[in-house]
């Protein structure tokens, strides 16, 4: 087989949680462009419908949308049952709120960790059960972060959840490999999204952070496209338990 054909996702079905905007939308778009039929989820029906329409306009591949709250295991079970078997899961749904560690309360902790880590696990579990039953294997990609491996002030809960995702990636990759399920992670560096936009309004902060990035710029959402397609595709068929950091060299230069 020609090596370029191994990057094709033709005939594959992909589920992207939190796919209505930002990184999730960009990843869903990339998977569709690679040939996959794509299902995106979100909690807001209006935003979900708008995202589905936008994806359909940009690509002729099949795109569906389902309402899903990853903090609710009942919602996960219902959505996965309705969606049916998928070949690819991208655990993208997440949240963040900058807060000094001495001020983090139980509710904030539970919201962030429950969304980013607990939600990812139970989505992976629900999808993997279908993959195991079908006997076809599959690919699961968890959205990690630079805070998976470095400390950031004001991000104790977020960093804990994203560090946990690395541990989850390792554990599930080891346990589910016998079923042909590959589990990997993507760790975006500094990308401007709805969650992080407030930081990019600070010119001094932008200058300081860019000076720490060897490639000299912040990430653009298109910079994530190749990684998600690669890890989801047969081109990565012997890769599991890994986290690919897409950070312009930030971690290497610390």
C-alpha positions as CSV (number, residue, x, y, z in Angstrom):
1,X,0.0,0.0,0.0
2,X,1.2,3.5,-0.8
3,X,2.2,5.3,2.4
4,X,-0.1,8.2,1.7
5,X,-3.1,5.8,1.6
6,X,-2.4,4.9,5.2
7,X,-3.4,8.4,6.3
8,X,-6.9,8.0,4.7
9,X,-9.9,7.7,7.0
10,X,-12.3,6.7,4.3
11,X,-14.9,4.4,5.7
12,X,-14.1,5.4,9.3
13,X,-16.6,7.0,11.7
14,X,-15.3,9.5,14.2
15,X,-16.8,10.9,17.4
16,X,-15.5,14.3,18.7
17,X,-16.8,15.4,22.1
18,X,-17.0,19.2,22.6
19,X,-16.8,19.6,18.8
20,X,-18.9,22.7,18.4
21,X,-16.0,25.3,18.5
22,X,-12.3,25.9,19.0
23,X,-10.0,22.9,19.0
24,X,-12.8,20.4,18.9
25,X,-14.3,22.0,15.7
26,X,-10.9,22.1,14.1
27,X,-10.2,18.4,14.8
28,X,-13.7,17.4,13.6
29,X,-13.0,19.3,10.4
30,X,-9.6,17.6,9.9
31,X,-11.1,14.2,10.4
32,X,-13.8,14.9,7.8
33,X,-11.3,16.2,5.3
34,X,-9.4,12.9,5.7
35,X,-12.5,11.0,4.7
36,X,-14.2,10.1,8.0
37,X,-17.9,10.5,8.7
38,X,-17.9,12.7,11.8
39,X,-20.2,13.0,14.8
40,X,-19.7,16.0,17.1
41,X,-21.3,16.5,20.5
42,X,-22.0,19.5,22.7
43,X,-24.3,20.6,25.5
44,X,-25.9,23.6,23.7
45,X,-28.4,22.5,21.0
46,X,-28.3,25.8,19.0
47,X,-24.5,25.9,19.0
48,X,-24.4,22.2,18.1
49,X,-26.7,22.7,15.1
50,X,-24.7,25.7,13.9
51,X,-21.4,23.7,14.1
52,X,-22.9,20.8,12.2
53,X,-24.1,23.2,9.5
54,X,-20.7,24.9,9.3
55,X,-18.9,21.5,8.9
56,X,-21.3,20.4,6.2
57,X,-20.7,23.6,4.3
58,X,-16.9,23.1,4.5
59,X,-16.8,19.4,3.6
60,X,-19.1,17.0,1.8
61,X,-18.4,14.2,4.3
62,X,-21.2,13.0,6.5
63,X,-21.6,15.1,9.7
64,X,-24.0,14.5,12.6
65,X,-24.5,16.2,15.9
66,X,-25.7,14.8,19.3
67,X,-26.4,16.6,22.6
68,X,-24.0,15.2,25.2
69,X,-22.9,16.3,28.7
70,X,-19.7,14.5,29.5
71,X,-20.2,15.2,33.2
72,X,-23.4,13.0,33.2
73,X,-22.8,9.3,32.8
74,X,-26.4,8.8,31.8
75,X,-26.0,11.4,29.1
76,X,-22.9,9.6,27.8
77,X,-24.6,6.2,27.8
78,X,-27.6,7.6,26.0
79,X,-25.6,9.4,23.4
80,X,-23.2,6.6,22.6
81,X,-26.2,4.2,22.3
82,X,-27.9,6.6,19.9
83,X,-24.7,7.2,17.9
84,X,-23.8,3.6,17.6
85,X,-20.3,2.1,16.9
86,X,-17.5,4.5,16.0
87,X,-13.9,3.7,14.9
88,X,-12.4,6.9,16.4
89,X,-13.1,8.8,19.6
90,X,-11.5,12.2,20.2
91,X,-12.0,13.1,23.9
92,X,-11.9,16.9,23.5
93,X,-14.7,18.2,25.8
94,X,-13.1,20.3,28.5
95,X,-13.3,23.3,30.7
96,X,-11.0,25.7,32.6
97,X,-11.3,28.5,35.1
98,X,-8.1,30.3,36.3
99,X,-8.2,30.4,40.1
100,X,-5.6,30.7,42.8
101,X,-5.1,27.3,44.5
102,X,-5.9,28.8,47.9
103,X,-9.3,29.8,46.6
104,X,-10.3,26.6,44.7
105,X,-13.5,25.2,46.2
106,X,-15.0,21.7,45.9
107,X,-17.5,22.8,43.3
108,X,-14.9,24.3,41.0
109,X,-12.6,21.3,41.4
110,X,-15.4,18.8,40.6
111,X,-16.5,20.9,37.6
112,X,-13.0,20.9,36.0
113,X,-11.9,17.4,36.9
114,X,-15.3,16.0,36.3
115,X,-15.4,17.4,32.8
116,X,-11.8,16.9,31.7
117,X,-10.9,13.6,33.3
118,X,-13.9,11.8,34.6
119,X,-15.9,12.6,31.4
120,X,-13.0,11.5,29.2
121,X,-12.8,8.1,31.0
122,X,-16.5,7.3,30.8
123,X,-16.7,8.4,27.1
124,X,-13.8,6.1,26.4
125,X,-15.3,3.3,28.3
126,X,-18.7,3.6,26.6
127,X,-17.1,3.7,23.1
128,X,-14.6,1.0,23.9
129,X,-17.3,-1.4,24.9
130,X,-18.8,-1.1,21.4
131,X,-15.3,-1.5,19.9
132,X,-14.7,-4.7,21.9
133,X,-18.1,-6.1,21.0
134,X,-17.5,-5.5,17.3
135,X,-14.0,-6.9,17.5
136,X,-12.8,-4.2,15.1
137,X,-10.5,-2.2,17.4
138,X,-10.2,1.5,17.0
139,X,-8.4,4.7,18.0
140,X,-9.0,6.9,21.0
141,X,-7.3,10.3,21.3
142,X,-7.3,12.3,24.5
143,X,-6.8,16.0,24.5
144,X,-4.0,16.7,27.0
145,X,-2.1,19.9,27.6
146,X,1.2,21.5,28.4
147,X,-0.2,21.5,32.0
148,X,0.0,17.7,31.8
149,X,3.7,18.0,32.5
150,X,4.4,21.5,33.8
151,X,3.0,23.5,36.6
152,X,1.0,26.7,35.8
153,X,-0.1,29.1,38.6
154,X,-3.8,29.3,38.9
155,X,-4.4,26.0,37.1
156,X,-4.2,23.4,39.9
157,X,-7.5,21.7,39.1
158,X,-7.0,22.0,35.3
159,X,-3.4,20.7,35.5
160,X,-4.4,17.8,37.7
161,X,-7.1,16.8,35.2
162,X,-4.8,17.0,32.3
163,X,-2.0,15.2,34.1
164,X,-4.6,12.6,34.9
165,X,-5.4,12.3,31.2
166,X,-1.8,11.2,30.5
167,X,-2.1,8.5,33.2
168,X,-5.4,7.5,31.7
169,X,-3.9,7.3,28.2
170,X,-1.1,5.0,29.5
171,X,-3.4,2.8,31.5
172,X,-6.0,2.3,28.8
173,X,-3.5,1.8,26.0
174,X,-1.9,-1.1,28.0
175,X,-5.3,-2.6,28.9
176,X,-7.1,-2.3,25.6
177,X,-4.2,-3.1,23.2
178,X,-5.3,-6.8,23.2
179,X,-8.6,-5.6,21.7
180,X,-6.9,-3.7,18.9
181,X,-7.8,-0.3,20.5
182,X,-5.0,2.3,20.4
183,X,-5.1,5.1,23.0
184,X,-2.9,8.2,22.5
185,X,-3.0,11.8,23.4
186,X,-2.4,15.2,21.8
187,X,-1.0,18.0,24.0
188,X,-1.7,21.4,22.4
189,X,0.6,24.3,23.4
190,X,-0.5,27.9,23.3
191,X,-3.6,28.2,21.0
192,X,-6.1,31.0,21.2
193,X,-9.6,29.7,21.8
194,X,-12.8,30.8,23.6
195,X,-11.4,29.4,26.8
196,X,-8.0,31.1,26.5
197,X,-8.9,34.3,24.6
198,X,-8.6,36.6,27.6
199,X,-4.9,35.9,27.9
200,X,-4.3,37.0,24.3
201,X,-5.7,40.4,24.9
202,X,-2.7,41.1,27.1
203,X,0.1,42.3,24.8
204,X,2.8,42.0,27.5
205,X,1.8,38.4,28.2
206,X,1.8,37.6,24.5
207,X,5.3,39.0,24.0
208,X,6.5,37.1,27.1
209,X,5.0,33.7,26.0
210,X,6.1,34.0,22.4
211,X,9.7,34.6,23.5
212,X,9.5,31.1,25.2
213,X,8.4,29.3,22.0
214,X,11.3,28.3,19.7
215,X,9.2,28.6,16.6
216,X,8.3,32.1,17.6
217,X,4.6,32.1,17.3
218,X,1.4,30.8,18.9
219,X,-0.3,27.8,17.5
220,X,-3.0,28.0,14.9
221,X,-5.9,25.5,14.9
222,X,-4.8,24.1,11.6
223,X,-1.5,23.1,13.2
224,X,-3.4,20.3,15.1
225,X,-5.0,18.8,12.0
226,X,-2.2,16.6,10.9
227,X,-1.6,15.1,14.4
228,X,-5.2,14.0,14.9
229,X,-5.5,12.5,11.4
230,X,-2.2,10.7,11.9
231,X,-3.0,9.2,15.3
232,X,-6.5,8.2,14.1
233,X,-5.2,6.6,10.9
234,X,-3.6,3.3,10.0
235,X,-0.4,5.3,9.6
236,X,-0.1,5.1,13.4
237,X,-1.2,1.5,13.7
238,X,1.8,0.6,15.9
239,X,1.6,3.7,18.1
240,X,-0.3,3.6,21.4
241,X,0.2,5.0,24.8
242,X,1.9,8.2,23.5
243,X,1.2,11.9,23.9
244,X,2.2,14.1,21.0
245,X,2.8,17.7,22.2
246,X,2.1,20.3,19.5
247,X,3.8,23.3,21.1
248,X,6.2,24.9,18.8
249,X,9.1,23.5,20.8
250,X,8.0,25.1,24.1
251,X,8.6,22.0,26.3
252,X,11.9,21.1,24.7
253,X,13.2,24.6,25.5
254,X,12.3,24.8,29.1
